[in-house]
Protein backbone atom coordinates (compact mmCIF):
# COMPACT_ATOMS: atom_id res chain seq x y z
CA UNK A 1 0.00 0.00 0.00
CA UNK A 2 1.44 3.43 -0.92
CA UNK A 3 2.19 5.98 1.76
CA UNK A 4 -0.05 9.03 1.93
CA UNK A 5 -0.27 12.03 4.19
CA UNK A 6 2.31 13.87 6.24
CA UNK A 7 5.19 12.27 8.11
CA UNK A 8 7.42 13.73 10.83
CA UNK A 9 11.04 12.65 10.93
CA UNK A 10 12.32 11.41 14.27
CA UNK A 11 15.91 11.63 13.02
CA UNK A 12 17.66 13.32 10.12
CA UNK A 13 17.33 11.26 6.92
CA UNK A 14 19.05 11.33 3.54
CA UNK A 15 17.02 12.32 0.49
CA UNK A 16 17.75 13.21 -3.14
CA UNK A 17 16.89 16.65 -4.50
CA UNK A 18 16.93 17.22 -8.28
CA UNK A 19 17.94 20.66 -9.50
CA UNK A 20 15.33 21.96 -11.97
CA UNK A 21 17.94 23.79 -14.06
CA UNK A 22 20.28 20.91 -14.88
CA UNK A 23 18.32 17.84 -13.71
CA UNK A 24 21.21 16.66 -11.58
CA UNK A 25 20.45 15.08 -8.24
CA UNK A 26 22.28 15.70 -5.00
CA UNK A 27 22.02 14.02 -1.64
CA UNK A 28 20.77 16.21 1.18
CA UNK A 29 19.88 15.48 4.79
CA UNK A 30 16.39 16.47 5.88
CA UNK A 31 16.38 17.63 9.51
CA UNK A 32 14.93 15.89 12.54
CA UNK A 33 11.30 16.97 13.14
CA UNK A 34 10.83 17.90 9.46
CA UNK A 35 7.26 17.40 8.24
CA UNK A 36 7.21 15.72 4.81
CA UNK A 37 4.09 15.59 2.63
CA UNK A 38 4.04 12.59 0.31
CA UNK A 39 3.25 13.81 -3.20
CA UNK A 40 3.44 10.45 -4.98
CA UNK A 41 5.77 7.82 -6.33
CA UNK A 42 9.32 8.77 -7.20
CA UNK A 43 11.16 8.26 -10.46
CA UNK A 44 13.82 6.60 -8.30
CA UNK A 45 13.36 2.92 -7.52
CA UNK A 46 11.98 2.14 -4.04
CA UNK A 47 11.41 5.83 -3.24
CA UNK A 48 8.58 8.29 -2.65
CA UNK A 49 8.51 11.92 -3.73
CA UNK A 50 7.91 14.23 -0.77
CA UNK A 51 7.57 17.97 -0.29
CA UNK A 52 9.39 19.87 2.44
CA UNK A 53 9.56 23.68 2.63
CA UNK A 54 8.21 24.08 -0.93
CA UNK A 55 10.88 21.80 -2.43
CA UNK A 56 10.58 18.25 -3.71
CA UNK A 57 12.77 15.38 -2.56
CA UNK A 58 13.01 11.65 -3.15
CA UNK A 59 13.27 9.51 -0.04
CA UNK A 60 13.58 5.76 0.33
CA UNK A 61 10.31 4.02 1.23
CA UNK A 62 12.07 2.00 3.92
CA UNK A 63 13.23 5.24 5.60
CA UNK A 64 9.89 7.03 5.41
CA UNK A 65 7.88 4.02 6.60
CA UNK A 66 10.46 2.83 9.13
CA UNK A 67 11.02 3.60 12.79
CA UNK A 68 12.69 6.98 12.17
CA UNK A 69 9.46 8.68 11.09
CA UNK A 70 5.78 8.68 11.98
CA UNK A 71 2.64 9.57 10.05
CA UNK A 72 1.01 12.58 11.64
CA UNK A 73 -1.75 13.47 9.16
CA UNK A 74 -3.55 11.13 6.80
CA UNK A 75 -4.16 12.48 3.29
CA UNK A 76 -7.95 12.42 3.65
CA UNK A 77 -7.88 14.70 6.71
CA UNK A 78 -5.63 17.15 4.87
CA UNK A 79 -8.04 17.32 1.90
CA UNK A 80 -11.06 17.97 4.12
CA UNK A 81 -9.23 20.74 5.98
CA UNK A 82 -8.11 22.36 2.71
CA UNK A 83 -11.70 22.54 1.46
CA UNK A 84 -13.06 24.06 4.68
Backbone atoms as SQL, in Angstrom:
CREATE TABLE atoms (id INTEGER PRIMARY KEY, chain TEXT, resi INTEGER, resn TEXT, atom TEXT, x REAL, y REAL, z REAL);
INSERT INTO atoms VALUES
  (1, 'A', 1, 'UNK', 'N', 0.846, -1.188, 0.000),
  (2, 'A', 1, 'UNK', 'CA', 0.000, 0.000, 0.000),
  (3, 'A', 1, 'UNK', 'C', 0.890, 1.250, 0.000),
  (4, 'A', 2, 'UNK', 'N', 0.603, 2.231, -0.861),
  (5, 'A', 2, 'UNK', 'CA', 1.439, 3.428, -0.916),
  (6, 'A', 2, 'UNK', 'C', 1.235, 4.319, 0.309),
  (7, 'A', 3, 'UNK', 'N', 2.270, 5.032, 0.639),
  (8, 'A', 3, 'UNK', 'CA', 2.191, 5.981, 1.762),
  (9, 'A', 3, 'UNK', 'C', 1.423, 7.212, 1.300),
  (10, 'A', 4, 'UNK', 'N', 0.645, 7.778, 2.202),
  (11, 'A', 4, 'UNK', 'CA', -0.048, 9.032, 1.930),
  (12, 'A', 4, 'UNK', 'C', 0.014, 9.877, 3.188),
  (13, 'A', 5, 'UNK', 'N', -0.212, 11.159, 3.036),
  (14, 'A', 5, 'UNK', 'CA', -0.273, 12.029, 4.194),
  (15, 'A', 5, 'UNK', 'C', 1.028, 12.739, 4.492),
  (16, 'A', 6, 'UNK', 'N', 1.150, 13.124, 5.765),
  (17, 'A', 6, 'UNK', 'CA', 2.309, 13.873, 6.239),
  (18, 'A', 6, 'UNK', 'C', 3.029, 13.050, 7.295),
  (19, 'A', 7, 'UNK', 'N', 4.343, 13.031, 7.188),
  (20, 'A', 7, 'UNK', 'CA', 5.187, 12.275, 8.110),
  (21, 'A', 7, 'UNK', 'C', 6.152, 13.216, 8.805),
  (22, 'A', 8, 'UNK', 'N', 6.419, 12.958, 10.077),
  (23, 'A', 8, 'UNK', 'CA', 7.418, 13.733, 10.826),
  (24, 'A', 8, 'UNK', 'C', 8.628, 12.842, 11.054),
  (25, 'A', 9, 'UNK', 'N', 9.809, 13.396, 10.745),
  (26, 'A', 9, 'UNK', 'CA', 11.039, 12.646, 10.928),
  (27, 'A', 9, 'UNK', 'C', 11.464, 12.672, 12.391),
  (28, 'A', 10, 'UNK', 'N', 11.804, 11.515, 12.908),
  (29, 'A', 10, 'UNK', 'CA', 12.317, 11.408, 14.266),
  (30, 'A', 10, 'UNK', 'C', 13.821, 11.600, 14.310),
  (31, 'A', 11, 'UNK', 'N', 14.460, 11.418, 13.172),
  (32, 'A', 11, 'UNK', 'CA', 15.906, 11.629, 13.019),
  (33, 'A', 11, 'UNK', 'C', 16.153, 12.173, 11.626),
  (34, 'A', 12, 'UNK', 'N', 17.279, 12.810, 11.439),
  (35, 'A', 12, 'UNK', 'CA', 17.656, 13.315, 10.122),
  (36, 'A', 12, 'UNK', 'C', 17.784, 12.143, 9.148),
  (37, 'A', 13, 'UNK', 'N', 17.266, 12.317, 7.933),
  (38, 'A', 13, 'UNK', 'CA', 17.331, 11.264, 6.919),
  (39, 'A', 13, 'UNK', 'C', 17.863, 11.819, 5.599),
  (40, 'A', 14, 'UNK', 'N', 18.544, 10.965, 4.862),
  (41, 'A', 14, 'UNK', 'CA', 19.051, 11.335, 3.545),
  (42, 'A', 14, 'UNK', 'C', 17.919, 11.315, 2.522),
  (43, 'A', 15, 'UNK', 'N', 17.985, 12.246, 1.586),
  (44, 'A', 15, 'UNK', 'CA', 17.024, 12.325, 0.489),
  (45, 'A', 15, 'UNK', 'C', 17.772, 12.835, -0.743),
  (46, 'A', 16, 'UNK', 'N', 17.151, 12.706, -1.900),
  (47, 'A', 16, 'UNK', 'CA', 17.753, 13.209, -3.140),
  (48, 'A', 16, 'UNK', 'C', 16.902, 14.367, -3.639),
  (49, 'A', 17, 'UNK', 'N', 17.558, 15.483, -3.930),
  (50, 'A', 17, 'UNK', 'CA', 16.893, 16.654, -4.497),
  (51, 'A', 17, 'UNK', 'C', 17.430, 16.856, -5.909),
  (52, 'A', 18, 'UNK', 'N', 16.523, 16.982, -6.888),
  (53, 'A', 18, 'UNK', 'CA', 16.930, 17.218, -8.277),
  (54, 'A', 18, 'UNK', 'C', 16.831, 18.700, -8.584),
  (55, 'A', 19, 'UNK', 'N', 17.906, 19.259, -9.100),
  (56, 'A', 19, 'UNK', 'CA', 17.944, 20.660, -9.500),
  (57, 'A', 19, 'UNK', 'C', 17.133, 20.817, -10.781),
  (58, 'A', 20, 'UNK', 'N', 16.189, 21.744, -10.799),
  (59, 'A', 20, 'UNK', 'CA', 15.333, 21.960, -11.967),
  (60, 'A', 20, 'UNK', 'C', 16.131, 22.436, -13.178),
  (61, 'A', 21, 'UNK', 'N', 17.180, 23.208, -12.955),
  (62, 'A', 21, 'UNK', 'CA', 17.938, 23.794, -14.060),
  (63, 'A', 21, 'UNK', 'C', 18.726, 22.753, -14.854),
  (64, 'A', 22, 'UNK', 'N', 19.423, 21.861, -14.152),
  (65, 'A', 22, 'UNK', 'CA', 20.278, 20.913, -14.877),
  (66, 'A', 22, 'UNK', 'C', 19.845, 19.453, -14.716),
  (67, 'A', 23, 'UNK', 'N', 18.832, 19.201, -13.875),
  (68, 'A', 23, 'UNK', 'CA', 18.321, 17.840, -13.709),
  (69, 'A', 23, 'UNK', 'C', 19.207, 16.929, -12.887),
  (70, 'A', 24, 'UNK', 'N', 20.301, 17.476, -12.369),
  (71, 'A', 24, 'UNK', 'CA', 21.215, 16.656, -11.581),
  (72, 'A', 24, 'UNK', 'C', 20.698, 16.521, -10.158),
  (73, 'A', 25, 'UNK', 'N', 20.880, 15.337, -9.603),
  (74, 'A', 25, 'UNK', 'CA', 20.449, 15.084, -8.239),
  (75, 'A', 25, 'UNK', 'C', 21.606, 15.230, -7.270),
  (76, 'A', 26, 'UNK', 'N', 21.258, 15.639, -6.053),
  (77, 'A', 26, 'UNK', 'CA', 22.275, 15.697, -5.004),
  (78, 'A', 26, 'UNK', 'C', 21.655, 15.181, -3.716),
  (79, 'A', 27, 'UNK', 'N', 22.478, 14.564, -2.914),
  (80, 'A', 27, 'UNK', 'CA', 22.023, 14.023, -1.644),
  (81, 'A', 27, 'UNK', 'C', 22.024, 15.136, -0.604),
  (82, 'A', 28, 'UNK', 'N', 20.919, 15.238, 0.105),
  (83, 'A', 28, 'UNK', 'CA', 20.773, 16.214, 1.184),
  (84, 'A', 28, 'UNK', 'C', 20.259, 15.465, 2.411),
  (85, 'A', 29, 'UNK', 'N', 20.406, 16.073, 3.569),
  (86, 'A', 29, 'UNK', 'CA', 19.877, 15.480, 4.790),
  (87, 'A', 29, 'UNK', 'C', 18.734, 16.353, 5.291),
  (88, 'A', 30, 'UNK', 'N', 17.549, 15.763, 5.357),
  (89, 'A', 30, 'UNK', 'CA', 16.392, 16.471, 5.879),
  (90, 'A', 30, 'UNK', 'C', 16.466, 16.430, 7.396),
  (91, 'A', 31, 'UNK', 'N', 16.150, 17.530, 8.064),
  (92, 'A', 31, 'UNK', 'CA', 16.378, 17.625, 9.512),
  (93, 'A', 31, 'UNK', 'C', 15.374, 16.833, 10.355),
  (94, 'A', 32, 'UNK', 'N', 15.817, 16.492, 11.543),
  (95, 'A', 32, 'UNK', 'CA', 14.933, 15.889, 12.540),
  (96, 'A', 32, 'UNK', 'C', 13.745, 16.819, 12.757),
  (97, 'A', 33, 'UNK', 'N', 12.573, 16.254, 12.941),
  (98, 'A', 33, 'UNK', 'CA', 11.300, 16.969, 13.141),
  (99, 'A', 33, 'UNK', 'C', 10.742, 17.603, 11.868),
  (100, 'A', 34, 'UNK', 'N', 11.370, 17.383, 10.718),
  (101, 'A', 34, 'UNK', 'CA', 10.833, 17.896, 9.457),
  (102, 'A', 34, 'UNK', 'C', 9.498, 17.212, 9.174),
  (103, 'A', 35, 'UNK', 'N', 8.542, 17.960, 8.644),
  (104, 'A', 35, 'UNK', 'CA', 7.261, 17.402, 8.236),
  (105, 'A', 35, 'UNK', 'C', 7.269, 17.272, 6.715),
  (106, 'A', 36, 'UNK', 'N', 7.144, 16.037, 6.234),
  (107, 'A', 36, 'UNK', 'CA', 7.213, 15.723, 4.813),
  (108, 'A', 36, 'UNK', 'C', 5.841, 15.315, 4.311),
  (109, 'A', 37, 'UNK', 'N', 5.376, 15.965, 3.255),
  (110, 'A', 37, 'UNK', 'CA', 4.095, 15.594, 2.631),
  (111, 'A', 37, 'UNK', 'C', 4.389, 14.704, 1.432),
  (112, 'A', 38, 'UNK', 'N', 3.839, 13.510, 1.432),
  (113, 'A', 38, 'UNK', 'CA', 4.036, 12.586, 0.312),
  (114, 'A', 38, 'UNK', 'C', 3.237, 13.110, -0.874),
  (115, 'A', 39, 'UNK', 'N', 3.922, 13.304, -2.012),
  (116, 'A', 39, 'UNK', 'CA', 3.250, 13.806, -3.204),
  (117, 'A', 39, 'UNK', 'C', 3.006, 12.711, -4.229),
  (118, 'A', 40, 'UNK', 'N', 3.654, 11.559, -4.057),
  (119, 'A', 40, 'UNK', 'CA', 3.437, 10.449, -4.978),
  (120, 'A', 40, 'UNK', 'C', 4.661, 9.575, -5.115),
  (121, 'A', 41, 'UNK', 'N', 4.614, 8.684, -6.101),
  (122, 'A', 41, 'UNK', 'CA', 5.769, 7.821, -6.333),
  (123, 'A', 41, 'UNK', 'C', 6.926, 8.622, -6.911),
  (124, 'A', 42, 'UNK', 'N', 8.108, 8.123, -6.697),
  (125, 'A', 42, 'UNK', 'CA', 9.318, 8.774, -7.196),
  (126, 'A', 42, 'UNK', 'C', 9.758, 8.126, -8.498),
  (127, 'A', 43, 'UNK', 'N', 10.548, 8.846, -9.267),
  (128, 'A', 43, 'UNK', 'CA', 11.156, 8.261, -10.461),
  (129, 'A', 43, 'UNK', 'C', 12.329, 7.368, -10.072),
  (130, 'A', 44, 'UNK', 'N', 12.757, 7.460, -8.809),
  (131, 'A', 44, 'UNK', 'CA', 13.821, 6.597, -8.295),
  (132, 'A', 44, 'UNK', 'C', 13.209, 5.323, -7.726),
  (133, 'A', 45, 'UNK', 'N', 13.837, 4.213, -7.989),
  (134, 'A', 45, 'UNK', 'CA', 13.360, 2.917, -7.524),
  (135, 'A', 45, 'UNK', 'C', 13.289, 2.869, -5.997),
  (136, 'A', 46, 'UNK', 'N', 12.187, 2.327, -5.481),
  (137, 'A', 46, 'UNK', 'CA', 11.984, 2.139, -4.037),
  (138, 'A', 46, 'UNK', 'C', 11.942, 3.448, -3.253),
  (139, 'A', 47, 'UNK', 'N', 11.489, 4.526, -3.904),
  (140, 'A', 47, 'UNK', 'CA', 11.415, 5.832, -3.238),
  (141, 'A', 47, 'UNK', 'C', 10.038, 6.459, -3.408),
  (142, 'A', 48, 'UNK', 'N', 9.742, 7.421, -2.535),
  (143, 'A', 48, 'UNK', 'CA', 8.576, 8.290, -2.655),
  (144, 'A', 48, 'UNK', 'C', 9.069, 9.701, -2.925),
  (145, 'A', 49, 'UNK', 'N', 8.234, 10.496, -3.607),
  (146, 'A', 49, 'UNK', 'CA', 8.513, 11.923, -3.725),
  (147, 'A', 49, 'UNK', 'C', 7.785, 12.605, -2.579),
  (148, 'A', 50, 'UNK', 'N', 8.492, 13.499, -1.895),
  (149, 'A', 50, 'UNK', 'CA', 7.912, 14.228, -0.769),
  (150, 'A', 50, 'UNK', 'C', 8.192, 15.717, -0.946),
  (151, 'A', 51, 'UNK', 'N', 7.381, 16.525, -0.272),
  (152, 'A', 51, 'UNK', 'CA', 7.574, 17.973, -0.289),
  (153, 'A', 51, 'UNK', 'C', 7.944, 18.435, 1.113),
  (154, 'A', 52, 'UNK', 'N', 8.959, 19.275, 1.185),
  (155, 'A', 52, 'UNK', 'CA', 9.395, 19.873, 2.440),
  (156, 'A', 52, 'UNK', 'C', 9.836, 21.295, 2.143),
  (157, 'A', 53, 'UNK', 'N', 9.240, 22.257, 2.817),
  (158, 'A', 53, 'UNK', 'CA', 9.559, 23.678, 2.634),
  (159, 'A', 53, 'UNK', 'C', 9.533, 24.094, 1.165),
  (160, 'A', 54, 'UNK', 'N', 8.461, 23.708, 0.478),
  (161, 'A', 54, 'UNK', 'CA', 8.213, 24.076, -0.925),
  (162, 'A', 54, 'UNK', 'C', 9.247, 23.529, -1.901),
  (163, 'A', 55, 'UNK', 'N', 9.941, 22.469, -1.528),
  (164, 'A', 55, 'UNK', 'CA', 10.884, 21.797, -2.434),
  (165, 'A', 55, 'UNK', 'C', 10.549, 20.318, -2.451),
  (166, 'A', 56, 'UNK', 'N', 10.877, 19.667, -3.546),
  (167, 'A', 56, 'UNK', 'CA', 10.576, 18.247, -3.706),
  (168, 'A', 56, 'UNK', 'C', 11.841, 17.409, -3.546),
  (169, 'A', 57, 'UNK', 'N', 11.666, 16.291, -2.853),
  (170, 'A', 57, 'UNK', 'CA', 12.772, 15.380, -2.564),
  (171, 'A', 57, 'UNK', 'C', 12.305, 13.954, -2.821),
  (172, 'A', 58, 'UNK', 'N', 13.270, 13.074, -3.004),
  (173, 'A', 58, 'UNK', 'CA', 13.008, 11.651, -3.150),
  (174, 'A', 58, 'UNK', 'C', 13.628, 10.961, -1.951),
  (175, 'A', 59, 'UNK', 'N', 12.811, 10.163, -1.261),
  (176, 'A', 59, 'UNK', 'CA', 13.272, 9.513, -0.040),
  (177, 'A', 59, 'UNK', 'C', 12.929, 8.023, -0.126),
  (178, 'A', 60, 'UNK', 'N', 13.809, 7.194, 0.374),
  (179, 'A', 60, 'UNK', 'CA', 13.578, 5.756, 0.326),
  (180, 'A', 60, 'UNK', 'C', 12.329, 5.390, 1.120),
  (181, 'A', 61, 'UNK', 'N', 11.518, 4.487, 0.553),
  (182, 'A', 61, 'UNK', 'CA', 10.310, 4.015, 1.231),
  (183, 'A', 61, 'UNK', 'C', 10.644, 3.437, 2.595),
  (184, 'A', 62, 'UNK', 'N', 11.702, 2.648, 2.659),
  (185, 'A', 62, 'UNK', 'CA', 12.074, 2.001, 3.920),
  (186, 'A', 62, 'UNK', 'C', 12.395, 3.033, 5.001),
  (187, 'A', 63, 'UNK', 'N', 12.946, 4.174, 4.626),
  (188, 'A', 63, 'UNK', 'CA', 13.228, 5.237, 5.600),
  (189, 'A', 63, 'UNK', 'C', 11.949, 5.939, 6.042),
  (190, 'A', 64, 'UNK', 'N', 11.105, 6.299, 5.075),
  (191, 'A', 64, 'UNK', 'CA', 9.886, 7.026, 5.408),
  (192, 'A', 64, 'UNK', 'C', 8.922, 6.174, 6.234),
  (193, 'A', 65, 'UNK', 'N', 8.837, 4.896, 5.917),
  (194, 'A', 65, 'UNK', 'CA', 7.879, 4.024, 6.596),
  (195, 'A', 65, 'UNK', 'C', 8.493, 3.296, 7.784),
  (196, 'A', 66, 'UNK', 'N', 9.761, 3.517, 8.048),
  (197, 'A', 66, 'UNK', 'CA', 10.461, 2.834, 9.126),
  (198, 'A', 66, 'UNK', 'C', 10.327, 3.531, 10.470),
  (199, 'A', 67, 'UNK', 'N', 11.131, 3.091, 11.425),
  (200, 'A', 67, 'UNK', 'CA', 11.025, 3.597, 12.793),
  (201, 'A', 67, 'UNK', 'C', 11.519, 5.034, 12.996),
  (202, 'A', 68, 'UNK', 'N', 12.170, 5.624, 12.004),
  (203, 'A', 68, 'UNK', 'CA', 12.693, 6.982, 12.169),
  (204, 'A', 68, 'UNK', 'C', 11.698, 8.080, 11.801),
  (205, 'A', 69, 'UNK', 'N', 10.476, 7.682, 11.414),
  (206, 'A', 69, 'UNK', 'CA', 9.460, 8.685, 11.094),
  (207, 'A', 69, 'UNK', 'C', 8.095, 8.165, 11.514),
  (208, 'A', 70, 'UNK', 'N', 7.134, 9.075, 11.615),
  (209, 'A', 70, 'UNK', 'CA', 5.776, 8.679, 11.975),
  (210, 'A', 70, 'UNK', 'C', 4.781, 9.515, 11.184),
  (211, 'A', 71, 'UNK', 'N', 3.693, 8.861, 10.792),
  (212, 'A', 71, 'UNK', 'CA', 2.642, 9.567, 10.052),
  (213, 'A', 71, 'UNK', 'C', 1.863, 10.418, 11.040),
  (214, 'A', 72, 'UNK', 'N', 1.710, 11.691, 10.725),
  (215, 'A', 72, 'UNK', 'CA', 1.008, 12.584, 11.639),
  (216, 'A', 72, 'UNK', 'C', -0.327, 13.079, 11.088),
  (217, 'A', 73, 'UNK', 'N', -0.485, 13.041, 9.765),
  (218, 'A', 73, 'UNK', 'CA', -1.746, 13.472, 9.163),
  (219, 'A', 73, 'UNK', 'C', -2.046, 12.580, 7.963),
  (220, 'A', 74, 'UNK', 'N', -3.182, 11.886, 7.987),
  (221, 'A', 74, 'UNK', 'CA', -3.547, 11.131, 6.797),
  (222, 'A', 74, 'UNK', 'C', -3.980, 12.075, 5.678),
  (223, 'A', 75, 'UNK', 'N', -3.843, 11.649, 4.456),
  (224, 'A', 75, 'UNK', 'CA', -4.159, 12.477, 3.295),
  (225, 'A', 75, 'UNK', 'C', -5.610, 12.935, 3.308),
  (226, 'A', 76, 'UNK', 'N', -6.523, 12.073, 3.662),
  (227, 'A', 76, 'UNK', 'CA', -7.954, 12.418, 3.651),
  (228, 'A', 76, 'UNK', 'C', -8.240, 13.588, 4.575),
  (229, 'A', 77, 'UNK', 'N', -7.671, 13.605, 5.756),
  (230, 'A', 77, 'UNK', 'CA', -7.877, 14.703, 6.712),
  (231, 'A', 77, 'UNK', 'C', -7.334, 16.012, 6.161),
  (232, 'A', 78, 'UNK', 'N', -6.215, 15.943, 5.454),
  (233, 'A', 78, 'UNK', 'CA', -5.630, 17.152, 4.874),
  (234, 'A', 78, 'UNK', 'C', -6.559, 17.720, 3.815),
  (235, 'A', 79, 'UNK', 'N', -7.160, 16.864, 2.976),
  (236, 'A', 79, 'UNK', 'CA', -8.036, 17.322, 1.897),
  (237, 'A', 79, 'UNK', 'C', -9.295, 17.967, 2.459),
  (238, 'A', 80, 'UNK', 'N', -9.860, 17.396, 3.506),
  (239, 'A', 80, 'UNK', 'CA', -11.061, 17.973, 4.123),
  (240, 'A', 80, 'UNK', 'C', -10.750, 19.335, 4.702),
  (241, 'A', 81, 'UNK', 'N', -9.614, 19.462, 5.382),
  (242, 'A', 81, 'UNK', 'CA', -9.229, 20.740, 5.984),
  (243, 'A', 81, 'UNK', 'C', -8.986, 21.797, 4.907),
  (244, 'A', 82, 'UNK', 'N', -8.405, 21.404, 3.784),
  (245, 'A', 82, 'UNK', 'CA', -8.106, 22.356, 2.711),
  (246, 'A', 82, 'UNK', 'C', -9.385, 22.901, 2.085),
  (247, 'A', 83, 'UNK', 'N', -10.436, 22.110, 2.071),
  (248, 'A', 83, 'UNK', 'CA', -11.696, 22.542, 1.462),
  (249, 'A', 83, 'UNK', 'C', -12.547, 23.372, 2.406),
  (250, 'A', 84, 'UNK', 'N', -12.234, 23.343, 3.687),
  (251, 'A', 84, 'UNK', 'CA', -13.056, 24.059, 4.677),
  (252, 'A', 84, 'UNK', 'C', -12.794, 25.547, 4.669);
